[in-house]
């Protein structure tokens, strides 16, 4: 089926791009400057009428659809009633309902509390605030290849310099980086990689100084790196034994993306604190920190919050999103996508010598190229974009293609997008 009416980007997108240069700061990038007018499950329709197959979901945001009908209905109903009061001034029920859902869905059957924010970086920063307050310690440990945001503190937590950190320092102090588990490159078992990381923490930082270990269960921007089995449980055990808070950054991996509600469910790891955002609210800005009740309740009144955190329209969207995920069993949908995509990609990998690894879980999947430069990944992505398929790159070396299709993408549309990707890989 021909989905393209013009070259990508088309003439109307090019006109908008010209306007952008006089209005938008140059430091804001765009992977594909095709300006979007509307969307459907798995499709983005640009201003020139081109239908783009979406294998990026706005970076794992529109998991449940774009828009999901339940989300659109909930948002319309809420905006007609009121748009904002600030929960810290006059509260409302939907904030409570979102927190109740998070307390129920996140790993562990212990008593929990949640607090809502606007963005993933804001959630991570508040998780660190909570950990420092509760433990009385200052040091925070993060991992090679990790990504946690663009605020000053979360830039310090993030591993990659360009484009995230370059010339933006100095950064927040008392942040320490240790080796992660990267099975393709380190050849270590999970317990071996954990022992290496723990030894670095104990030598360089000291457990008694460490407030928290902050980790993505599957590293996102760093290359969709899934740690070897046993790595996360070993790190979590060490934290528990040393009084260090284990903070899971599930901003990209959460809400059915990996075939379970959260990636930690895969190995039964229970965090002290978990940060969520992206897929939580169907495209509206919302984020959260959820954690053990005794930890979350230890912060003094007024110590947590924000003007827009838990905005009622975003809360309505979150409730519609979670309802869609439950009703459509999007965890099972993610697992079906995994089976389809990995089968196709592994068959392609056997035909070409440029692929080092095909990996991932659920609908969070990656192709790592043998060349440790961005050249091959950029070429493949460009070829896909020219044919109307949105794919993203990532990785510390920029040599990874990442696939994040919406969990509601129709089978035929996914197959069509994979056809284009396969052609680009074999070209």
C-alpha positions, 0 to 999 in steps of 0.5 A: 500500500502506498502511504506517501503522497510526497517526499519526506518531508513534504512541501508543507512540512518544509514551509513549517520547518522554515518558520521554525528557524525563526521561532524555535531555539536551534538546540531543540532537535527533531529526528524527522521534520515531518510535521504531524496533523493527526494520528491513529493506532500505529500511524502518524499523518503529516500536514502533507497527507503522508501516513508514517508508520510509527515505530517510536510511540513518541519515545514509549509514550503512546503505548495505548494508542494515539489517542486511545479512545478512553484517554480522549474521552476522559480528557474531554470530560475533565477539561469541561469540568475544570483544568487546574486547581493545584493539588497542594491548594485544593485537591481532587479525587483523580489524583488519589485514583492515580496514586491508588493505581500506581500503588497497586500496579508497581512491584511488591505487595507492601504498603505504598505511597505515591506523589505525582510530578510532570516529567521523568526527570522531575520524578528521578530528581524527587526520588533522589531528594527522598532517598537523601532525606530518609537515609541522611546520606548524600551519595547517589550511585548510577551506571555506565550507559544510564540516562535519567534526564536533562535537569542539572541533577539528572544530567549528572546522573546521565552517562552520555556527554553529547548531546545531553551534558556537553558544556552544561556543567558544573553538575550536581555533586555526590554522584558516582558511576559504576559499570553496568551489565552489558552481556554483549560486551562484558561477557559476564554473568549477572552475579559477576557483573553485580559483584564488579559494580558492588566492589566499585561502590564499596571502594569508591563511595562506601555503603555508609555514604550511599543514599541510593542506587538509581538504575534503569532495569533495561537501559534506554538511551544507552542502547536498550541494554538488558542486563544479564539474569541475576544482576538486578536481584544481586544489586537489590540485595546489596542495597537492602543489606546496607540500608541503601535505597534501590531506586528503579527508573522505569520511565521508559520500561513501564506500563506494559512496554516490556510485556509486564507492567514493569520490567522489574517484574521479570525477575521479581525484584521489588524496589524501594522507590520506582519512578514512572512517566512516559507511558503513564498518561497517553501523551499528557505530561505526568510522572510519579514516584511510588515507594514504601509507605514508611519512606514516602511518609518520612518527608515533612509536609510541603517537602514534595509537590509542584504547581502542575504535578498531578494536573487533573487533565493529566490524571484523567488521561492516566486513568483512561490509559491504565483502563485501556491497558487492562481491558486490551491486555497490552502486556500480552500485546507487547509479548506478541510484538516481541515474538514477531519482531525478534523473529524477523530481525534475527532472520535478517541478521543472518543475512548481513554482517553488520549486526552485532546483536538483536535484543529486547523484551516486549515491544522494547527492541533493538538492533546493535551494529558491529560498527561502534560509530553512528554511521550505519544506524544513521543510514538505516534510520534515514532510509526508513524515514524516507519511506515513511517509517519512524524508527529511532537511534540510541546507544552510547556510541549511537550504533543502535536502532531502537523500536518502540511500536505502540502496543496497539499497532495492527499486525499488518501495519507492523509487518509493513514497517518491518518490511521497510526496515528489513530492506534498509538493513539489507541495502 
